[in-house]
Structure formats: C-alpha cells, structure tokens
C-alpha cells in the first residue's frame, strides 16, 4: 500500500514538471464546417507566459480536402506548428502550413489521417493574452473565398475592348486597324485569362459531390465567374482569328505569294463566320475577295520551280473555299493550275506508295532468316501485280501545258523506273515461285547439296539466294551428321567415303566463306574416324584375348584372326599419303603389340599355370599350344621364354647346379597318339668346374611306367652327348633303372666340354601319349669299388 502511494506521488510530480502545458478551450473545439470561432477559456483569453511551452488538441475530421485555419494577431509572437503526433519536444513531424504571406494566419490541410491534431507552441516571445480564432473549412471554399476578389479583378482588367470590333465595316475600315498591337494585346490578355481558368479548374477539381448544382452562395459565385470568363475567352479566341486574318491580308498587300500562303489563316476566319457580326464578315469578303486573282500565278510558279517529286504542300481546298466564301467563281487560270497540282499530288502519292510497297516487298525478302514457304512468292506476285497496276501514267494529255515542267518529267522518270524494277521482280518471283516448293521438298529430305545446285543454276535471283544464307552451313552440318551417324553405326567405309566426299565438295553458294568451316569439319571427322577405328580395334582385340587366352587347340589359326587387324583399313586422309600411312601404322603397331607380345604372353602364362597344375589334363596339347604361342612372342620377358622352353621337347633344359634334382616335363614328339609314342628330352649341362676336362655323372629318375620293364628290355632308344651316341661299354656305364634304385638311371662318366654347350639328348618310346615327368641331377663322379 505504501509502495502504491509512493508511485502515485512520483507520477504526479513528473506530470507537474512536464515542459508543455495543455490549453483546454471552453467551449470545446468541434470539427465541423463553419465560420471563425474564438478560442477562449470560459469567456477569457488564455494567458501565455514568455519562455513557456504549450499545446492544444484539435479533433480530426471525416471530410476530405479540409483546412484547419488559425487566425490571430498574436501568431507572429509565437513559434508554433501543427502535428499528427505530439512527442513533447522529441521531434514532431509538422503539417505543412499552406498560408500565403499573411503572418496572422496558419492554414493546415487535415483529414482522416489522424483522429487528433496537436497545435504546439514551442516559444512565446512575450507575456500575452492569446487572441486566436479557428475554422474548419473545405479547401475549395477557402481558396475561392480568399481569392474571389482577386479573380474578379483579373477578369475585369483583361477583357478586350469591343469598340473596334463593333465599328469594323461601318465607321472603321480594316486598313485603319493597328493589327499588330491589337493582336499582341489580345494574346497577352488571353494568356492571363487562361491562367485564371487553370486556377478555377484546380478549385473545381476538389468540389465535393454534394456542392455541384447546389444553391451554395460561394458555389454560385464560382459558376458566375466561370461562365463570364469562358464567354470572354471565346470572344478573344474568335477575335484573334479575325485579327490574324486581316493582318495577313494587310501584310501581303503587295506580295501575292504571301497572300496565297495565308489561305489557311484566311479560311480560319470564314470557318467561324457564324461567330462574327455581319459587318465584320462583309468587310472580310470585300478585302479578301479583291485579291483572289493573285492565287493562280502563285500556283503556276510553285509547279514551275518544283524540282522534286514529293506532293505539292499547298492547301488547295482552303484556296478554293476562299472563292466560295467570297461569293466568286475560280478563274480558268486558277482552275488549270489547281487541277495540275491535284493530278501531280495524286500521281506523286501513287508513285511514293508504289515505291514504299516495293521497298516493303524487298524488305520482306530479307525477312527474319526463315526460309520462304510454298505460297511466299505467289503472295508477293499478287502484291507486286497490284503495285504495278497502281503506277500512274504521266503524259502530256494529263498535264497539258505543265507536262514539260521539271517536277512532272522527274515524276514520269520515277514511275518508269519503279515499273521496270517491278517487272524485273515479277519475272524473278515467277521463277522463285516454281523453285521454292522444290527446295522445301529437298529440305524435308535434308538434301541441302541439291538445293545449292538449284540455287546456283539460277544466279540472277540474288534476292532468293539471300533468303538461303544459311544453306552452306546446313549442308556442312548435314554432312557432319551423316558422318557421325555412320561412325556411331560402325559403318567405317561409309563414314570414310562421306569424309572424302566432304573434302572434295565444292558445291557451296559461297565456297570461300565455307572453306575454313569445311576444312575444320573434315579434320574433326578424320580425327574421330581414326580414334574410333583405333578404339573399336582395341575393344575387339581385348575381347578376343579375353576369350582365347586359354585356348590350346589350333593356336596358329588364332594369330590369323581379323582381330589383329584394324576394324577398318583406312584409305583416305586429307593430309595426304604420309598422314594416312602414319595413322595406319600407329593403329597396326598398337595391334601388333597384342599379337606379338601381350596375347602370347598372357596365353603362355595362363596355359602354363593350368598345365603345371594338372599336366594330365590335356597336358600335351597345352604344352604344344605354349610352344606355338612362343613362336609368335617377340617380347623381352625372359620368364616367358623359359616357360616356352619348359614345354618344348626340342629345347634343352639347363642344368647349372650340381647335386640338385631338376624336374623336366617330357612330351611325345609324334603328332598324334599311337601304340608306341616317341619321347625326347634334352639337357644343356652348364655346371661350373675347375677341371680342364670336366666329367659328371648324370642321374635320371624315370617314371615307373617308363622304367618298369628296363630289366627285360632297354628302356631308351638312343642317348647322345653333343651328337655322339652313348653306349654301355668300356669305361662308360648306363645303369638300368630298377625298383631298387627307385627307377634311376645313371650315365657315368659323362665327358663335358668346358665353357661350351653340352647337349644331352634322350629318346625313348612309350605306349601312353601324355606328359611325363623326369628328374635329372648331375654330380662329380663317385669312385666305386668293384
């Protein structure tokens, strides 16, 4: 409770310390339209102290276009403003004061924007009792009422004196008027009154709907002023036209050309004749009618001096109307000249229209770049036929004595030139109309080369050729597309043939312009052909190797397979024979690397792996396949060559280490399986020895199936050493393989040749046709006791 009391005290204190004091008028302010009301505080004026700040609240209004007007002699002693939001010195946004130079009045436009406005007094320059009236008033009413007297005075000062107008033709002759001064004065007054009219229109623009046609005094005063002003303006407009006509007639009194050129101004007067008094009209007829004979010489001179073929820019209708308004008939000279001008203008316009139409047709030939449709030229034929029919025929019978005038002869030349051009185009369009449907049919077939041939057969149709400006490009694109399709479908010969045709193609509308693009297209197509042939050859050989690396039958035939040749034999190069041969050689060298290296190498490794894993599984065929692959292998891998040697019965197996057994695969050498098959194996004994004439025992461990009958019959057919047959006689012994010695045969002592090949060859027969395994070991001879 104590806390609430304390807060209330603080709020009251702060309120009492506010720098702005509110002024609350009594009676209170109402926002309704009316006259000025004095702002009082119970019949007394508000007392304002110097240096203090005040504010007063004014209600807003629902009416649009309303002023809040404050009026008082004390306003110059105050610094004040009106605002929609009162911030107590923190930055109000003032409403604009629209008052004029009167310091005793403030005028503020208010409306429905804010429910309340604040009149804020920021400074009081001296102690005073405030004298201040307020008024809510529509803007139109305030503006009209405050300026009504000014408007009336402006209208009165700028009215034209009508004395001369009323006396003209009776007591005042036209030649006695000072037209320049009268016209200048009238124009000045007219401009001032038009400005006044603009001011009134601005006021009328903001009339509320309910005020129109009402009996409101200010509104009726406005209508009266407006009608009086409009009446004066109408008179001044007519008066200026009259003054201008008389002035032009007077100024050209000694100049027939100037009089003729004034015809529009003179007729402007007669066109308003119903607006003038009869005395004024009669005065004009008398003055102007007397000078009408001057028109014919002017028209003749215009034709005689004209050198171009544009229409004569003269208002003949106005000149002829002057005769009617002055109640006269045109003389024969005027009639002839006017007729010639009308004919010339008609013909000039016809030639100009024909030329314009011709230019439009020629422009349509350039077009948007699209090819013409089948009905394009028949339509142009119809158009140009109509243009040709519209061309005038300029002749002496048409122009009479004026036919030799320069403008007429030039018009005749222009008409003839246009006619010649049209006839030329008519013939060209006739040919084009027959060609375009053919071209469009060929376009549907993408036969651009034939289109070019047709166009070149008609070299005179430049307009038609220009419409096919992209035909060379389309022809190149089509040929490139045909080549690409052939390559995509692996039609190598077709693609190469089309590349050759493109290289040799000279069928272009602009060969020189197309040549760089054509050469680039040939180069690109060639490169793609070569790279595609190379790529497809690579794919084919890889697939072939993958499919045949394990094949061990008819191995020789594998190397005759087309996969080792390019998928296509190149026959053409735009670079000549040297480039062609280089391309062919590169591709073939690549394929040969498979034929003589990668394929035999992979096959040998694969077959030997299978052979070694299970020699009994087609071992003979696999070994022979390895040997055949070895014939083609031109690589440098020593391992591969050793694998081939292991499977080749005719290749001597090296023995380089003493006392170590070396396994040897022994293969039959007869082609096919027989009752008795011949086997051969060879050894190249290369064991280092310090002896000058080294001697070794050779131990051969045989398969049981080969040595099982060695006790009954000799197991071998022949054994040779460096071509010399070895026999079991003398000091040389060939022991028989028996179960007791684990079927091992020993040759001892075997004489070697130092530092040379020592080839030991063993031949034997066996009933089985398969791979046999023997183990061979060489050692220094062991001295045996008898």
DRENSE-227035 format. One record per residue (C-alpha): x, y, z. Coordinates in steps of 0.1 Angstrom, whole numbers, plus 2048, in hexadecimal, padded with zeros to 3 digits. Example, Ala and Ser with C-alpha at 12.3 -4.5 7.8 and 13.67 -1.06 7.14 Angstrom:
<<87B, 7D3, 84E>> <<889, 7F5, 847>> 
END
This chain:
<<800, 800, 800>> <<81C, 818, 809>> <<82D, 80F, 7E8>> <<80E, 818, 7D3>> <<80B, 83A, 7E4>> <<830, 841, 7DD>> <<82C, 838, 7B8>> <<80E, 84E, 7B5>> <<820, 86B, 7C5>> <<83D, 867, 7AC>> <<826, 867, 78E>> <<814, 887, 79A>> <<836, 897, 79F>> <<842, 88E, 77D>> <<822, 89A, 76D>> <<825, 8BB, 77F>> <<849, 8BE, 772>> <<83F, 8B9, 74D>> <<84D, 8D6, 737>> <<82D, 8D8, 723>> <<80C, 8E4, 731>> <<7EB, 8DA, 721>> <<7D2, 8F6, 718>> <<7AF, 8E9, 71B>> <<796, 901, 70A>> <<773, 905, 717>> <<75C, 901, 705>> <<76E, 8E3, 6F6>> <<779, 8E1, 6D2>> <<763, 8D1, 6B8>> <<76F, 8C6, 695>> <<751, 8D2, 681>> <<751, 8EA, 664>> <<749, 90E, 66E>> <<755, 931, 673>> <<771, 93C, 68A>> <<76D, 933, 6AF>> <<782, 944, 6CB>> <<796, 92D, 6E1>> <<78E, 936, 706>> <<791, 928, 729>> <<76E, 92F, 738>> <<76A, 951, 727>> <<78E, 95A, 72E>> <<7AC, 959, 718>> <<7C8, 942, 720>> <<7E6, 952, 731>> <<807, 947, 723>> <<828, 94E, 735>> <<848, 957, 723>> <<85F, 939, 720>> <<844, 91F, 728>> <<838, 903, 710>> <<814, 8F9, 709>> <<7FF, 8E2, 6F4>> <<7DA, 8E0, 6EA>> <<7C7, 8C3, 6DC>> <<7B2, 8C6, 6BC>> <<79B, 8A9, 6B2>> <<7A0, 89A, 68F>> <<784, 89A, 675>> <<774, 87F, 65F>> <<770, 898, 642>> <<78A, 897, 627>> <<79D, 8B6, 61A>> <<798, 8CA, 63A>> <<7AC, 8E7, 648>> <<7B1, 8EF, 66D>> <<7B6, 915, 66D>> <<7C5, 927, 68B>> <<7C2, 94E, 68B>> <<7CF, 966, 6A4>> <<7E4, 985, 6A8>> <<7FA, 973, 6C3>> <<807, 958, 6AB>> <<826, 96C, 6A1>> <<830, 96C, 6C6>> <<82F, 946, 6C7>> <<844, 92A, 6B9>> <<82A, 90F, 6B2>> <<821, 8F1, 69C>> <<806, 8D7, 697>> <<80E, 8B2, 699>> <<7FC, 891, 698>> <<812, 882, 6B4>> <<81D, 897, 6D1>> <<83F, 88B, 6DE>> <<845, 8A7, 6F8>> <<864, 8B4, 6E9>> <<872, 893, 6DC>> <<86E, 89B, 6B7>> <<84A, 8A3, 6AA>> <<843, 8A0, 685>> <<831, 8C1, 67D>> <<813, 8C4, 666>> <<81C, 8DC, 64A>> <<80F, 8FF, 64E>> <<7FE, 909, 62D>> <<7F7, 92D, 636>> <<803, 948, 61F>> <<817, 966, 62B>> <<7FF, 96E, 647>> <<811, 969, 669>> <<7F0, 96B, 67C>> <<7E2, 94C, 66C>> <<7ED, 927, 66C>> <<7DC, 90F, 653>> <<7E0, 8EA, 658>> <<7D2, 8CE, 642>> <<7C2, 8B3, 658>> <<7AC, 895, 652>> <<7A7, 871, 65D>> <<7CC, 869, 662>> <<7CB, 870, 688>> <<7AE, 872, 6A1>> <<7BF, 88E, 6B3>> <<7D7, 8AA, 6AA>> <<7EE, 8BD, 6C1>> <<7F5, 8E3, 6BF>> <<816, 8E6, 6D0>> <<825, 907, 6DC>> <<84A, 903, 6DF>> <<852, 927, 6E8>> <<83F, 945, 6F7>> <<853, 965, 6F1>> <<840, 97B, 70A>> <<825, 978, 724>> <<803, 97B, 713>> <<7DF, 972, 714>> <<7D9, 95C, 6F6>> <<7C1, 96A, 6DB>> <<7BB, 94C, 6C3>> <<79E, 941, 6AD>> <<79B, 91F, 69C>> <<786, 913, 67F>> <<780, 8F1, 66D>> <<779, 8F9, 649>> <<77A, 8E5, 627>> <<799, 8ED, 614>> <<786, 8F8, 5F4>> <<771, 911, 608>> <<78F, 920, 61A>> <<7A3, 924, 5FA>> <<786, 933, 5E7>> <<77A, 94A, 603>> <<79D, 957, 60A>> <<7A5, 95D, 5E6>> <<783, 966, 5D7>> <<789, 98B, 5D6>> <<7AB, 985, 5C6>> <<79B, 96E, 5AC>> <<780, 988, 5A4>> <<79A, 9A4, 5A0>> <<7B0, 98E, 589>> <<792, 988, 572>> <<788, 9AC, 571>> <<7AB, 9B8, 569>> <<7AF, 99F, 54D>> <<78F, 9A3, 539>> <<793, 9AF, 515>> <<784, 9D1, 50C>> <<76A, 9C8, 4F2>> <<767, 9EB, 4E3>> <<77C, 9E5, 4C4>> <<76B, 9C3, 4BE>> <<748, 9D2, 4BE>> <<753, 9F0, 4A8>> <<765, 9DB, 48E>> <<755, 9DD, 46C>> <<73F, 9FB, 475>> <<752, A18, 485>> <<774, A05, 484>> <<786, 9F6, 466>> <<79C, 9D8, 469>> <<7BB, 9EA, 45D>> <<7B7, A04, 479>> <<7BC, 9E9, 494>> <<7DE, 9E5, 4A4>> <<7DE, 9C0, 4A2>> <<800, 9B8, 4B2>> <<7F9, 9CC, 4D1>> <<7D5, 9C0, 4D5>> <<7DF, 99C, 4CF>> <<7FC, 99D, 4E8>> <<7E6, 9AD, 503>> <<7CB, 993, 4FD>> <<7E4, 977, 4FF>> <<7F2, 984, 520>> <<7D0, 988, 530>> <<7C6, 966, 523>> <<7E4, 955, 533>> <<7DC, 966, 554>> <<7B8, 95A, 553>> <<7C2, 937, 54A>> <<7D8, 936, 569>> <<7BA, 942, 57D>> <<7A5, 927, 56D>> <<7BF, 90E, 578>> <<7BC, 91A, 59C>> <<797, 916, 59B>> <<799, 8F3, 58D>> <<7B0, 8E9, 5AA>> <<796, 8F5, 5C2>> <<77A, 8E4, 5B0>> <<78E, 8C3, 5B0>> <<78A, 8C1, 5D6>> <<765, 8C9, 5D7>> <<753, 8B1, 5EE>> <<737, 89E, 5DA>> <<71B, 8AE, 5EE>> <<725, 8D2, 5E6>> <<720, 8D0, 5C1>> <<6FF, 8DF, 5B4>> <<6F7, 8EB, 5D8>> <<6EC, 90E, 5E3>> <<70B, 913, 5F8>> <<715, 938, 5F4>> <<73A, 932, 5EF>> <<732, 917, 5D5>> <<71A, 92E, 5C3>> <<734, 94A, 5C3>> <<74D, 931, 5B5>> <<736, 926, 599>> <<72E, 94A, 590>> <<753, 953, 58E>> <<75B, 934, 57A>> <<73F, 93B, 560>> <<74A, 95F, 55C>> <<76E, 954, 558>> <<766, 939, 53E>> <<751, 953, 52A>> <<76E, 96B, 529>> <<786, 950, 51F>> <<76F, 945, 502>> <<76D, 969, 4F6>> <<793, 96D, 4F9>> <<79A, 94D, 4E5>> <<783, 959, 4C9>> <<790, 97C, 4CB>> <<7B4, 96F, 4C7>> <<7AA, 95A, 4A8>> <<79A, 979, 499>> <<7B8, 98F, 4A1>> <<7D0, 975, 493>> <<7BC, 973, 472>> <<7BA, 998, 46D>> <<7DE, 99C, 477>> <<7EA, 981, 45E>> <<7D5, 991, 442>> <<7E3, 9B4, 44B>> <<807, 9A8, 44E>> <<806, 997, 42C>> <<7F6, 9B5, 419>> <<814, 9B7, 401>> <<81E, 992, 403>> <<808, 979, 3F0>> <<81D, 95B, 3FD>> <<818, 965, 421>> <<7F3, 96A, 41B>> <<7F0, 947, 40C>> <<803, 938, 429>> <<7EB, 949, 441>> <<7CD, 935, 433>> <<7CA, 91F, 453>> <<7CA, 93D, 46A>> <<7B0, 94F, 454>> <<79A, 930, 453>> <<79D, 92C, 478>> <<78A, 94D, 47A>> <<76E, 942, 462>> <<76B, 920, 474>> <<760, 934, 492>> <<74B, 94D, 47F>> <<72C, 945, 494>> <<73E, 952, 4B2>> <<743, 974, 4A4>> <<72C, 992, 49D>> <<720, 996, 479>> <<733, 9B7, 475>> <<754, 9A5, 47D>> <<74D, 988, 464>> <<745, 9A0, 448>> <<764, 9B5, 44F>> <<779, 994, 44C>> <<768, 98A, 42B>> <<76E, 9AC, 41C>> <<793, 9AD, 426>> <<79C, 988, 41E>> <<786, 983, 400>> <<797, 99F, 3ED>> <<7B8, 98C, 3EF>> <<7AE, 969, 3E5>> <<7BC, 96D, 3C1>> <<7DE, 96D, 3D1>> <<7DB, 948, 3D9>> <<7DF, 93A, 3B5>> <<802, 949, 3AE>> <<80E, 93C, 3CF>> <<802, 918, 3C7>> <<813, 91A, 3A5>> <<833, 926, 3B4>> <<833, 90A, 3CE>> <<830, 8F0, 3B2>> <<84A, 901, 39C>> <<864, 904, 3B8>> <<85E, 8E1, 3C7>> <<87B, 8C9, 3BF>> <<872, 8AA, 3D5>> <<856, 892, 3D3>> <<847, 896, 3F6>> <<823, 8A2, 3F6>> <<81E, 8C8, 3F5>> <<818, 8D4, 418>> <<7FD, 8ED, 413>> <<7D9, 8ED, 420>> <<7C5, 8EE, 400>> <<7A5, 8E7, 412>> <<7AA, 907, 427>> <<7B2, 91C, 408>> <<793, 90F, 3F6>> <<77D, 914, 415>> <<788, 939, 415>> <<777, 93D, 3F3>> <<757, 92F, 401>> <<758, 943, 421>> <<75E, 963, 40C>> <<741, 959, 3F5>> <<758, 956, 3D7>> <<75F, 93B, 3BC>> <<784, 930, 3B8>> <<793, 93E, 398>> <<79F, 926, 37C>> <<7C3, 92C, 383>> <<7BF, 922, 3A8>> <<7AA, 904, 39E>> <<7C5, 8F7, 386>> <<7E1, 8FC, 39F>> <<7CD, 8ED, 3BC>> <<7C3, 8CF, 3A6>> <<7E8, 8C9, 39C>> <<7F3, 8CB, 3C0>> <<7D7, 8B2, 3CA>> <<7E1, 89B, 3AF>> <<806, 89E, 3B8>> <<7FF, 898, 3DD>> <<7EA, 87A, 3D4>> <<804, 86B, 3BD>> <<821, 874, 3D5>> <<80F, 863, 3F2>> <<808, 845, 3DB>> <<82D, 842, 3D1>> <<837, 847, 3F6>> <<81F, 82C, 401>> <<82A, 815, 3E6>> <<84F, 81B, 3EF>> <<847, 816, 414>> <<834, 7F6, 40C>> <<851, 7EB, 3F6>> <<869, 7F2, 413>> <<853, 7DF, 42A>> <<854, 7C1, 413>> <<87A, 7C3, 410>> <<87C, 7C6, 436>> <<867, 7A7, 439>> <<880, 795, 423>> <<89A, 79B, 43D>> <<881, 790, 457>> <<889, 77F, 478>> <<8A1, 765, 46B>> <<886, 74A, 467>> <<883, 738, 446>> <<865, 742, 430>> <<846, 72C, 430>> <<837, 71F, 410>> <<81E, 73B, 40E>> <<837, 757, 417>> <<83F, 761, 3F3>> <<81C, 75C, 3E5>> <<811, 775, 400>> <<82C, 78D, 3F6>> <<823, 789, 3D2>> <<7FF, 794, 3DA>> <<80C, 7B2, 3EE>> <<824, 7BE, 3D3>> <<80A, 7BA, 3B8>> <<7F3, 7D1, 3CC>> <<80F, 7EA, 3D0>> <<818, 7E9, 3AB>> <<7F3, 7F0, 3A3>> <<7F3, 80E, 3BB>> <<80F, 820, 3AA>> <<803, 83F, 398>> <<80A, 847, 374>> <<818, 86A, 371>> <<80F, 879, 34F>> <<80B, 89B, 33D>> <<7E6, 895, 33A>> <<7E4, 892, 360>> <<7F8, 8B1, 369>> <<7F3, 8C7, 34A>> <<80A, 8E5, 34A>> <<81A, 8DA, 36B>> <<826, 8B8, 35C>> <<849, 8C6, 354>> <<84E, 8D3, 377>> <<86C, 8C3, 388>> <<858, 8B5, 3A5>> <<840, 8A4, 38D>> <<85C, 895, 377>> <<86E, 888, 396>> <<84E, 879, 3A3>> <<84B, 867, 381>> <<86F, 85A, 384>> <<868, 84E, 3A8>> <<848, 83C, 39D>> <<85A, 82B, 380>> <<878, 821, 396>> <<860, 812, 3B0>> <<84E, 800, 394>> <<86E, 7F1, 386>> <<878, 7E5, 3A8>> <<856, 7D6, 3AE>> <<857, 7C3, 38C>> <<879, 7B5, 395>> <<86D, 7A9, 3B6>> <<84D, 79B, 3A6>> <<862, 785, 390>> <<879, 77B, 3AD>> <<85B, 773, 3C4>> <<84D, 75D, 3A9>> <<86C, 748, 3A8>> <<870, 749, 3CE>> <<84B, 73D, 3D1>> <<854, 71E, 3BD>> <<875, 718, 3D0>> <<86B, 71C, 3F4>> <<854, 6FE, 3F6>> <<870, 6E8, 3E7>> <<888, 6F6, 401>> <<870, 6F0, 41D>> <<86C, 6CB, 412>> <<891, 6C8, 411>> <<894, 6D8, 433>> <<87C, 6BE, 441>> <<895, 6A4, 434>> <<8B3, 6B7, 442>> <<8C0, 6B8, 41E>> <<8D2, 6DA, 422>> <<8EB, 6D3, 407>> <<8D0, 6D0, 3ED>> <<8C0, 6F0, 3FA>> <<8E2, 702, 3F5>> <<8E4, 6F4, 3D2>> <<8C1, 702, 3C9>> <<8CA, 724, 3D7>> <<8EA, 725, 3C4>> <<8D8, 71C, 3A4>> <<8C4, 73D, 3A8>> <<8E0, 757, 3B0>> <<8CA, 774, 3A7>> <<8B3, 76F, 3C4>> <<8C8, 781, 3DE>> <<8AA, 788, 3F4>> <<8A2, 763, 3F6>> <<8C6, 759, 3FD>> <<8C8, 771, 41A>> <<8AA, 760, 42A>> <<8BE, 740, 42C>> <<8DC, 751, 43C>> <<8E1, 733, 454>> <<8DF, 718, 439>> <<905, 713, 438>> <<905, 70F, 45E>> <<8E8, 6F6, 45C>> <<8F9, 6E2, 441>> <<919, 6E0, 456>> <<904, 6D6, 475>> <<8F1, 6BC, 462>> <<911, 6AC, 454>> <<920, 6AD, 477>> <<901, 69D, 485>> <<902, 681, 46A>> <<926, 67A, 472>> <<91F, 679, 497>> <<901, 661, 492>> <<917, 64A, 47D>> <<932, 64A, 498>> <<918, 643, 4B3>> <<90C, 626, 49F>> <<930, 61B, 498>> <<92B, 61E, 473>> <<950, 627, 46F>> <<951, 626, 449>> <<932, 63B, 445>> <<93F, 654, 45E>> <<961, 656, 44C>> <<950, 65A, 42B>> <<93B, 677, 438>> <<95A, 687, 447>> <<96B, 685, 425>> <<94B, 693, 415>> <<94B, 6B0, 42D>> <<970, 6B7, 427>> <<96A, 6B8, 401>> <<948, 6CB, 404>> <<949, 6ED, 3F3>> <<923, 6F0, 3F0>> <<91D, 70F, 405>> <<90D, 730, 3FF>> <<92C, 742, 40E>> <<948, 729, 40C>> <<963, 740, 419>> <<94E, 748, 438>> <<945, 724, 43E>> <<969, 716, 439>> <<977, 71C, 45C>> <<959, 70C, 46C>> <<95A, 6F0, 452>> <<97F, 6E9, 458>> <<979, 6E8, 47E>> <<95C, 6D1, 479>> <<971, 6B9, 464>> <<98D, 6BB, 47E>> <<975, 6B3, 49B>> <<965, 697, 488>> <<986, 687, 47E>> <<993, 689, 4A2>> <<973, 679, 4AE>> <<974, 65E, 494>> <<998, 655, 49D>> <<992, 657, 4C2>> <<972, 642, 4BF>> <<983, 628, 4A9>> <<99F, 627, 4C2>> <<988, 624, 4DF>> <<972, 60A, 4D0>> <<990, 5F6, 4C5>> <<99D, 5F8, 4E8>> <<97C, 5EC, 4F6>> <<97B, 5CF, 4DD>> <<99E, 5C3, 4E4>> <<998, 5C5, 509>> <<979, 5B1, 506>> <<98B, 598, 4F0>> <<9A7, 593, 508>> <<990, 58F, 526>> <<97C, 575, 513>> <<99B, 562, 505>> <<9B7, 564, 51E>> <<9AE, 541, 52B>> <<9A9, 531, 509>> <<9C3, 515, 501>> <<9B5, 507, 4E1>> <<9BE, 515, 4BE>> <<9D3, 530, 4CE>> <<9E3, 53A, 4AC>> <<9C0, 543, 49F>> <<9BB, 55C, 4BC>> <<9D7, 572, 4AE>> <<9C6, 574, 48D>> <<9A6, 582, 49D>> <<99A, 5A4, 48F>> <<99B, 5B1, 4B3>> <<9C0, 5B7, 4AD>> <<9B7, 5CF, 491>> <<9A5, 5F0, 494>> <<97F, 5EF, 492>> <<983, 604, 473>> <<9A0, 608, 45B>> <<9A4, 62E, 457>> <<9A6, 639, 433>> <<9A4, 660, 435>> <<9B2, 67E, 447>> <<9AF, 6A2, 43E>> <<9D3, 6A5, 449>> <<9DF, 68F, 42D>> <<9F0, 66D, 42A>> <<A0A, 673, 446>> <<9EF, 67C, 460>> <<9DA, 65E, 454>> <<9F7, 646, 457>> <<A00, 654, 479>> <<9DD, 64F, 486>> <<9DB, 62C, 479>> <<9FD, 623, 487>> <<9F4, 631, 4A9>> <<9D5, 61B, 4AB>> <<9E6, 5FC, 49D>> <<A04, 601, 4B5>> <<9EC, 602, 4D1>> <<9DB, 5E2, 4C6>> <<9FD, 5D1, 4C0>> <<A06, 5D8, 4E3>> <<9EA, 5C1, 4ED>> <<9F2, 5A7, 4D2>> <<A17, 5A4, 4D9>> <<A18, 5AD, 4FE>> <<9F9, 5AF, 514>> <<9E4, 593, 505>> <<A00, 579, 504>> <<A0D, 584, 526>> <<9EA, 582, 536>> <<9E2, 561, 525>> <<A04, 551, 52F>> <<A00, 55C, 553>> <<9DC, 550, 555>> <<9E2, 52F, 543>> <<A02, 527, 556>> <<9F0, 52D, 576>> <<9D5, 515, 56D>> <<9EF, 4FD, 55E>> <<A04, 4FD, 57E>> <<9E5, 4F9, 594>> <<9DA, 4D9, 582>> <<9F1, 4CC, 566>> <<9D9, 4AF, 562>> <<9BD, 4C6, 556>> <<9C5, 4CA, 531>> <<9E9, 4D1, 53B>> <<9F8, 4C8, 519>> <<9E0, 4DF, 507>> <<9E6, 4FB, 51F>> <<A0C, 4F7, 51E>> <<A0B, 4F7, 4F8>> <<9F4, 516, 4F9>> <<A0E, 527, 50F>> <<A29, 51F, 4F7>> <<A14, 52D, 4DA>> <<A0D, 54D, 4ED>> <<A32, 54F, 4F3>> <<A38, 550, 4CD>> <<A25, 571, 4CC>> <<A32, 580, 4EB>> <<A4A, 59D, 4E4>> <<A4B, 5AB, 506>> <<A6A, 5AE, 51D>> <<A5C, 59D, 53C>> <<A75, 581, 544>> <<A5C, 56F, 55A>> <<A44, 56A, 53D>> <<A60, 55C, 527>> <<A6A, 544, 543>> <<A45, 538, 546>> <<A45, 531, 521>> <<A66, 51E, 523>> <<A58, 509, 53F>> <<A3D, 4FD, 528>> <<A52, 4F9, 508>> <<A61, 4D6, 505>> <<A7A, 4E4, 4ED>> <<A86, 4FE, 505>> <<AA3, 4F2, 51C>> <<A9C, 4F7, 541>> <<AB8, 507, 553>> <<ACA, 4F5, 570>> <<ADF, 50E, 582>> <<AE2, 501, 5A6>> <<AF2, 4E0, 5B0>> <<AE1, 4C8, 5C8>> <<ABF, 4D8, 5C4>> <<AA3, 4C6, 5B2>> <<A91, 4D9, 597>> <<A6E, 4D0, 58C>> <<A69, 4CD, 567>> <<A49, 4C9, 554>> <<A4D, 4AF, 538>> <<A35, 4B0, 51B>> <<A2F, 49A, 4FD>> <<A3B, 4A7, 4DC>> <<A25, 494, 4C5>> <<A06, 4A7, 4B9>> <<9EB, 491, 4C6>> <<9E7, 474, 4DF>> <<9F3, 453, 4D2>> <<9F9, 430, 4E0>> <<A1D, 43B, 4E7>> <<A25, 45F, 4EB>> <<A47, 46F, 4E7>> <<A53, 485, 503>> <<A72, 49C, 503>> <<A81, 4B3, 51E>> <<AA1, 4C6, 51C>> <<AB8, 4D4, 537>> <<AD2, 4F0, 534>> <<AEB, 4E9, 550>> <<AFC, 509, 55A>> <<B0B, 501, 57C>> <<B2A, 515, 586>> <<B4A, 500, 58B>> <<B6E, 507, 591>> <<B78, 4E9, 57C>> <<B85, 4EE, 559>> <<B70, 4D0, 54E>> <<B53, 4CD, 566>> <<B42, 4AC, 56B>> <<B20, 4A7, 57C>> <<B08, 48B, 585>> <<AE5, 492, 577>> <<AC9, 483, 58B>> <<AA7, 480, 57B>> <<A8A, 476, 591>> <<A6F, 468, 57A>> <<A4A, 462, 57F>> <<A42, 43F, 589>> <<A2D, 439, 56B>> <<A4A, 440, 554>> <<A65, 42D, 568>> <<A51, 40F, 575>> <<A5D, 3F8, 559>> <<A80, 404, 558>> <<A8C, 3E3, 566>> <<A7E, 3D0, 547>> <<A85, 3EA, 52C>> <<A98, 40A, 527>> <<A81, 427, 532>> <<A90, 441, 51A>> <<A96, 441, 4F5>> <<AB4, 458, 4F4>> <<AC8, 46F, 50A>> <<AE0, 488, 4FB>> <<AF8, 4A2, 509>> <<B00, 4BE, 4F2>> <<AF4, 4A8, 4D5>> <<B09, 48A, 4E0>> <<AF6, 46A, 4E8>> <<AFD, 45E, 50C>> <<AFF, 438, 510>> <<B02, 422, 52E>> <<B26, 415, 527>> <<B49, 419, 531>> <<B4D, 432, 54E>> <<B2B, 442, 546>> <<B0E, 433, 559>> <<AE8, 438, 555>> <<AD8, 429, 573>> <<AB6, 41A, 570>> <<A9A, 42A, 584>> <<A8B, 411, 59D>> <<A75, 412, 5BA>> <<A94, 40E, 5D0>> <<AA2, 42F, 5C4>> <<A80, 43F, 5C2>> <<A80, 43D, 59C>> <<A9E, 454, 599>> <<AB5, 450, 57B>> <<AD9, 45C, 57E>> <<AF0, 466, 562>> <<B14, 465, 56C>> <<B2D, 473, 566>> <<B20, 48E, 54E>> <<B3B, 4A3, 53E>> <<B33, 4C8, 53C>> <<B42, 4E4, 527>> <<B4C, 501, 53D>> <<B3B, 522, 536>> <<B25, 515, 51A>> <<B02, 507, 516>> <<B01, 4E2, 521>> <<AE1, 4D4, 512>> <<AD5, 4B3, 51F>> <<AB8, 4A5, 50B>> <<AA3, 487, 516>> <<A89, 476, 4FF>> <<A72, 45B, 50A>> <<A50, 44C, 501>> <<A32, 447, 517>> <<A0F, 43A, 511>> <<9FE, 458, 522>> <<9F9, 479, 511>> <<9FC, 492, 52E>> <<A14, 4A8, 541>> <<A2E, 495, 555>> <<A44, 4A3, 571>> <<A68, 49A, 576>> <<A82, 4A8, 58F>> <<AA6, 4AE, 585>> <<AC4, 4B4, 59B>> <<AE8, 4B7, 592>> <<B05, 4B2, 5A9>> <<B2A, 4AB, 5A9>> <<B31, 486, 5A4>> <<B32, 470, 5C3>> <<B4F, 458, 5C4>> <<B40, 435, 5C8>> <<B51, 416, 5D3>> <<B4C, 3F6, 5BF>> 
END
